[in-house]
Amino acid sequence: MDPLKIMLQLEKVNLHYKPIISADTQLVDGYEVSAYFQENDRMAEPLDWFFEDASIPDDFRLELTHYIYRKSLEVFEEQNQSKNLSIFYDLRLLDSDNGQSLLTLLESAGIKGLDLSKIIIEIKEAHIPERIDDIRKFTTYLKTLGIKLALDVERRNGSLDRLAMLAPNMIKVDAGFLKEDSLPHLFQDVHHSLGMLSRKIGAALLFKGISSYNQLNYAWRNGGQYYQGSYLKQAQTGFVEDDCCQAKLNADFQNFVMFERKKVKAQLDLTNRINETFKTMLPALKPGLPYDEMICSIGKYCSDFVFRVYICNGEGIQLSSNAEKNNLEEWELHQEGRNKNWSWRPYFFENIMRMNVEKKGILSDLYTDIEKTELIRTYSYPISETLYVFLDIPYGYLYEQDGLL
């Protein structure tokens, strides 16, 4: 589509409103505005590309931006809309007029009585320059007007330092990368750091692009306070009922809770089972037994649900070899594991302290074993005040048990 054609026919640019749903109330909390161009009876075409094409002159993009802002603000004012209004602003346009025309427009809307605390200016993290002093001045002034700032993090390896410096009110992340046949827990670390940052700076986490039950579940499990996407509600030319998604979300949330309870129960049952096994097994082992003999005995005792056993001290140093079960279900010793340091593993020392205090074993989260390249869990148990045995549980066993994957 020719950009000049669009600029000459701005009256054919229509606004669509994508609902933003609150996890707290399951009600519509606001709308994100997007622009579409509709010529005659043809299907409306989204204009997102218009703002991404750097070859389009800045004055074109600036004019269309202000047209969208003016029109959306007028609609909200005319309909006395009480919800939040989220509108995108391209930071790359700041060089054109230092954002003055946008600020003038917003200040004018405030003078007319529009509640500026309901306005959310959305910017993209990818558009933030290395030197962000001018951006910080711009966003800081927006906040003095009561306007909220949303930061869309399209790159999952974006700079957390720059996000923290801008201190947005909302961080937007895309759930669209998660395919329907994916296992959501494999990607938990992807947004863990963003979730931690959002809590520290008091920002809400919004998951956009939710097009499936699986993606909604991922957003729910990863602390999403707001949801957006076609699975809930498509963008509309008008506003929707506040409770349009409430029944659907309530039903899905109930399923999520039931599934999580089922998983927790399965993990507790397995943990208790292994704890009871160790209470019976350890007293039967001879005192002073060499570590390698001990892990072979433990492996044989737990052979139906374990494929690798080893012993570490409280500093993370492996004191034994690896006892591993081969394809013939026989246990073998692999010396190369001895003296390795596992203290770098996440939660290692936290788990050591928990075992010392609670005097019982701990079952890990799912993770991918480097050597076998398959999902496993590790069970760790304190066999003395300074020694800890680790049992790796294979994917095959976890798959057969309900709730362990």
C-alpha positions in Angstrom: 0.0 0.0 0.0 1.3 3.5 -0.9 2.0 5.6 2.2 1.1 8.8 0.3 -2.3 7.3 -0.6 -3.0 6.8 3.1 -1.9 10.3 4.0 -4.2 11.8 1.4 -7.2 9.8 2.7 -6.8 10.0 6.5 -10.6 9.9 6.8 -10.4 6.2 5.8 -8.2 5.4 8.7 -10.4 3.6 11.3 -9.6 2.7 14.9 -9.9 -0.7 16.4 -9.9 -1.4 20.1 -8.2 -4.5 21.5 -9.5 -5.3 25.0 -7.0 -5.6 27.9 -8.3 -8.1 30.5 -7.4 -8.0 34.2 -6.5 -11.3 35.8 -7.7 -9.9 39.2 -11.3 -9.2 38.2 -11.5 -11.0 34.8 -13.0 -7.8 33.5 -12.0 -5.5 30.7 -9.5 -3.0 32.2 -8.7 -1.0 29.1 -8.2 -0.9 25.3 -5.2 -0.8 23.1 -5.8 1.4 20.0 -4.7 0.2 16.5 -5.2 1.8 13.2 -6.7 0.2 10.1 -7.2 1.6 6.5 -10.4 0.7 4.8 -11.1 1.7 1.3 -14.6 1.3 -0.1 -15.9 -2.2 0.6 -12.5 -3.8 0.9 -11.3 -5.5 4.0 -9.7 -3.2 6.6 -5.9 -3.5 6.5 -3.8 -3.0 9.7 -1.3 -0.1 9.6 1.3 -1.5 12.0 3.7 -1.7 9.1 3.5 2.0 8.5 5.3 2.8 11.7 7.9 0.1 11.2 9.0 1.2 7.7 11.9 3.5 8.2 11.8 4.6 4.5 8.5 6.4 5.2 9.2 10.1 6.0 9.0 11.1 9.7 6.5 13.8 9.0 4.1 11.2 7.5 4.4 8.9 10.5 4.2 11.9 12.9 1.0 13.1 11.3 -0.6 9.7 11.3 0.4 9.2 14.9 -1.2 12.5 16.0 -4.3 11.7 13.9 -4.7 8.4 15.8 -4.2 10.1 19.1 -6.7 12.9 18.4 -9.4 10.6 17.1 -9.0 8.0 19.9 -9.0 10.8 22.6 -12.2 12.3 21.0 -13.9 8.9 21.0 -13.1 8.2 24.7 -14.3 11.7 25.6 -17.5 11.6 23.6 -18.4 8.1 25.0 -17.3 9.0 28.5 -15.2 5.8 28.5 -13.8 5.1 32.0 -11.3 2.4 30.9 -7.6 2.8 30.3 -6.6 3.8 26.7 -3.2 2.5 25.5 -1.7 4.1 22.4 1.6 3.3 20.7 4.2 6.1 20.2 7.3 5.6 18.1 10.3 6.9 20.1 12.2 7.4 16.9 9.9 10.3 16.1 11.2 12.2 19.1 14.0 13.7 17.0 11.4 15.4 14.8 9.9 17.7 17.4 11.1 16.4 20.8 7.6 15.1 21.3 6.2 18.6 21.7 3.3 18.2 19.4 2.2 15.0 21.3 2.6 16.7 24.7 0.5 19.6 23.5 -2.2 17.3 22.3 -2.3 15.4 25.6 -2.2 18.6 27.7 -5.1 19.9 25.7 -7.1 16.8 26.3 -6.4 17.2 30.1 -7.6 20.8 30.0 -10.8 19.6 28.4 -11.4 17.3 31.3 -10.1 13.9 30.1 -8.6 11.9 32.9 -4.9 11.6 31.8 -4.3 8.9 34.4 -6.3 6.6 32.1 -3.9 7.2 29.2 -1.1 4.6 28.6 1.7 5.6 26.2 3.2 2.4 24.8 6.8 2.4 23.5 9.0 -0.4 22.3 12.1 -1.4 24.1 13.8 -2.0 20.7 13.4 1.7 19.9 15.3 2.9 23.0 18.7 4.4 22.0 21.8 3.6 23.8 21.8 7.0 25.3 18.4 7.4 26.9 18.7 10.7 28.7 16.2 12.4 26.3 13.9 9.5 26.5 13.9 9.6 30.3 13.1 13.3 30.3 10.2 12.7 27.9 8.8 9.8 29.9 9.3 11.5 33.2 7.3 14.5 32.0 4.5 12.2 30.8 4.3 10.7 34.3 4.1 14.2 35.9 0.9 14.6 33.8 -0.4 11.4 35.4 0.1 9.4 32.2 1.2 5.8 32.5 4.1 4.2 30.5 4.0 0.7 29.0 7.2 -0.8 27.6 6.8 -3.5 24.9 9.7 -6.0 25.2 9.8 -7.8 21.9 13.4 -9.1 22.4 13.5 -11.6 25.2 17.2 -10.7 25.6 16.5 -7.0 26.0 18.4 -4.8 28.4 16.9 -5.0 31.9 19.1 -2.1 33.0 17.4 0.2 30.5 14.0 -1.1 31.5 14.7 -0.3 35.1 16.0 3.2 34.3 12.7 4.1 32.6 10.6 2.4 35.3 7.5 1.8 33.2 4.1 1.2 34.8 3.6 -1.8 32.6 5.8 -4.3 30.9 4.4 -6.1 27.8 5.7 -9.4 26.6 4.5 -11.6 23.8 3.1 -15.1 24.5 3.0 -15.8 20.8 6.3 -17.6 20.7 4.8 -20.5 22.7 3.4 -23.0 20.2 0.4 -25.2 21.0 2.5 -28.4 21.3 5.1 -26.8 23.5 5.6 -27.6 27.2 5.2 -24.2 29.0 7.6 -25.0 31.9 10.5 -25.2 29.4 10.2 -21.5 28.9 9.7 -20.3 32.5 13.2 -18.9 32.6 12.5 -16.8 29.5 10.3 -14.4 31.4 11.5 -15.1 35.0 13.9 -12.1 35.0 11.2 -9.8 33.5 8.8 -11.0 36.2 11.3 -10.3 38.9 12.1 -6.8 37.5 8.4 -5.9 37.2 7.8 -6.8 40.9 10.8 -4.8 42.0 9.9 -1.6 40.1 6.1 -2.0 40.8 5.2 -2.6 37.1 2.3 -4.8 36.0 3.1 -7.6 33.6 0.9 -7.9 30.5 1.0 -10.8 28.1 -0.1 -10.0 24.6 -0.6 -12.3 21.6 -2.5 -15.0 23.6 -4.1 -17.1 20.9 -4.5 -20.4 22.7 -5.3 -22.0 26.1 -1.7 -23.1 26.4 -0.5 -19.5 26.1 -3.0 -18.2 28.6 -1.8 -20.9 31.0 1.8 -19.8 30.5 0.8 -16.2 31.2 -1.1 -17.2 34.3 1.7 -19.3 35.6 4.3 -16.5 35.0 2.6 -13.7 36.9 0.7 -12.0 34.1 -1.6 -9.4 35.7 -3.2 -8.5 32.3 -4.0 -10.5 29.2 -4.6 -9.7 25.6 -5.1 -11.7 22.4 -7.5 -13.5 20.1 -8.1 -16.4 22.5 -9.9 -13.9 24.7 -11.2 -11.1 22.3 -10.2 -9.8 18.9 -9.8 -6.1 18.3 -13.2 -4.5 17.6 -14.3 -1.3 16.0 -16.1 -0.5 19.2 -16.1 -1.3 22.9 -17.1 -4.6 24.4 -19.0 -5.6 27.5 -16.8 -5.4 30.6 -17.5 -9.0 31.5 -17.1 -10.4 27.9 -14.3 -12.8 29.0 -15.2 -13.3 32.7 -16.9 -16.7 32.3 -14.2 -18.0 30.0 -11.4 -16.9 32.3 -13.1 -18.2 35.4 -13.5 -21.6 33.8 -9.9 -21.6 32.6 -8.5 -20.4 36.0 -10.4 -23.3 37.7 -8.8 -25.8 35.3 -5.3 -24.2 35.9 -5.8 -24.5 39.7 -7.0 -28.1 39.5 -4.0 -29.0 37.3 -1.5 -27.3 39.6 -3.0 -29.0 42.7 -2.8 -32.3 40.8 0.9 -31.7 40.0 1.8 -30.6 43.5 0.1 -33.7 44.9 1.9 -36.0 42.5 5.3 -34.4 43.4 4.6 -34.7 47.1 3.5 -38.3 46.7 6.8 -39.1 44.9 8.9 -37.2 47.4 7.2 -39.0 50.3 7.7 -42.3 48.7 11.4 -41.8 48.2 11.7 -40.4 51.7 10.2 -43.5 53.1 12.5 -45.6 50.9 15.5 -43.9 52.3 14.4 -44.3 55.9 14.3 -48.1 55.3 17.4 -48.3 53.1 20.0 -46.1 54.8 20.1 -48.1 58.1 20.7 -51.2 56.1 23.9 -49.8 54.5 27.1 -50.7 56.3 28.7 -47.9 58.3 31.8 -46.4 56.6 30.9 -47.8 53.2 32.9 -46.2 50.4 31.0 -43.7 48.5 31.0 -45.6 45.2 29.7 -48.7 46.9 27.1 -46.7 48.6 25.7 -45.1 45.4 25.6 -48.5 43.7 23.6 -49.9 46.6 21.2 -46.9 46.5 20.9 -47.2 42.7 19.9 -50.9 42.9 17.5 -50.1 45.7 15.8 -47.4 43.6 16.4 -49.0 40.2 12.7 -48.8 39.1 12.7 -44.9 39.1 16.3 -43.7 39.0 19.0 -43.8 36.3 21.9 -41.9 37.9 23.2 -41.6 41.5 26.0 -39.5 43.0 27.1 -37.9 46.3 28.2 -34.3 47.0 29.2 -32.4 50.1 27.7 -29.1 51.3 30.1 -27.1 49.1 28.8 -28.7 45.9 31.9 -31.0 45.3 31.0 -34.4 44.0 32.8 -37.0 46.2 31.7 -40.1 44.4 31.7 -41.3 40.8 28.4 -41.4 38.9 26.5 -44.7 39.2 24.5 -45.0 36.0 22.2 -47.6 34.7 23.0 -48.9 31.2 20.7 -50.2 28.5 20.8 -53.7 30.1 19.5 -52.3 33.4 22.9 -52.9 35.0 24.6 -50.3 37.2 28.1 -49.0 36.1 30.5 -46.5 37.7 31.7 -43.5 35.7 34.7 -41.9 37.3 34.7 -38.7 35.4 32.0 -37.3 37.6 34.2 -37.3 40.7 35.4 -33.9 42.0 33.1 -31.9 39.8 31.7 -28.7 41.4 27.9 -28.3 41.2 27.6 -25.2 43.3 26.8 -23.1 40.3 23.5 -24.8 39.8 20.5 -22.6 40.5 19.0 -23.1 44.0 21.8 -25.5 45.0 22.7 -23.9 48.3 19.0 -23.0 49.0 18.2 -26.7 48.7 21.1 -27.7 50.9 19.9 -25.4 53.6 16.3 -26.7 53.3 17.5 -30.3 53.6 19.5 -29.4 56.7 16.6 -27.7 58.3 13.8 -30.0 57.2 15.8 -33.2 57.4 14.1 -34.6 54.3 14.6 -34.8 50.6 13.7 -32.3 47.8 12.4 -33.0 44.3 13.6 -30.5 41.7 11.7 -28.8 38.9 11.8 -30.3 35.4 15.0 -29.5 33.5 16.9 -30.9 30.5 19.8 -33.2 31.3 22.8 -32.2 29.3 24.1 -35.7 28.6 20.8 -37.4 27.9 19.1 -34.3 26.3 15.8 -35.3 27.9 13.6 -33.9 30.6 14.4 -35.2 34.1 13.9 -34.4 37.7 16.5 -34.7 40.5 15.8 -35.9 44.0 18.3 -34.9 46.7 18.5 -36.3 50.2 20.7 -35.6 53.2 22.5 -38.8 54.2 24.4 -37.0 57.0 25.0 -33.4 58.2 27.6 -32.9 55.4 26.7 -35.4 52.7 23.9 -35.4 50.2 22.9 -38.0 47.6 21.4 -37.0 44.3 19.1 -39.3 42.3 18.3 -38.4 38.7 14.8 -39.6 37.6 14.4 -40.3 33.8 11.8 -38.9 31.5 10.3 -42.3 30.9 9.3 -42.7 34.5 8.0 -39.2 34.8 5.9 -39.7 31.7 4.2 -42.8 33.1 3.3 -41.0 36.3 0.3 -38.7 36.3 1.2 -35.1 37.1 5.0 -35.3 37.1 5.5 -33.6 33.7 
